[in-house]
Amino acid sequence: MSGHSKWASIKHKKGATDAKRGKLFTKLIKEITVAARMGGGDIDGNPRLRHSVAAAKQANMPADNITRAIKKGTGELEGVQYEEIAYEGYGPGGVAVFVEVLTDNKNRSVGEIRAIFNKRGGNLGANGCVAWIFQQKGLILVDTSEIGEDELLELALEAGADDMKREGEQFEIVTSLENFEPVRKALEDKGIKMALAELTRIPQNTVKVDEKDGKALLRLIDALEDHDDVQKAYSNFDIPDEVMAALEKDL
């Protein structure tokens, strides 16, 4: 889990760069469109849409872009039809990799994602080969400078969090899918700034990797998440702290 949360935090910081390239907005628009198509355009009655809109606002997406994406999802405006697909495989060091994709051409997507795996020392596997390793959860990261540990723990647990622990200079709060929004809102109402708040997939077990495989794995995950069709990529690595620290310096 520690490797995952560190990578999630780094990807959050990297989001500013992605946004400048337009990639982050593109991914968020896809997610909003699909969420509205599947559950309707009412934010209050559609938890997935509510979460995706909150993520878009956090990324400073203009309100007009959000509204258009919702309307494309509900059919009020013409738009591309995206299909949700999950790809599974293995990366350097034998770690599991789970990839969430939204695409309008799955044949193109699978070919390009397979090529990324092959180029980065991994291989694409069959459906179901690693999905069982990952549990869908809510993940919230709060800087330790923001609030005391005991106060945050009490607030998070009262709001419905499953667990909280300290990881370096951040507190890591894990919730069920159902309780993610109540916990996030409880922190927001208290004026607590969150470094990250997202729905994610948390590995039930991890694989320790050395520095060489760790760096190769980070390159694989980064290449996957840089692909336009990939929403998120997950892995069950446990990577040395010094490798993560070196990567952060490069951002």
Secondary structure by P-SEA (a helix, b strand, c coil): caaaaaaaaaaaaaaaaaaaaaaaaaaaaaaaaaaaaaccccccccaaaaaaaaaaaaacccaaaaaaaaaaaaccbbbbbbbbbbbbbccccbbbbbbbbbbccaaaaaaaaaaaaaaacbbbbccccccccbbbbbbbbbbcccccaaaaaaaaaaaccccccccccbbbbbbcccaaaaaaaaaaaaccccccccbbbbbcbbbbbcaaaaaaaaaaaaaaaaccccccccccccccaaaaaaaaaac
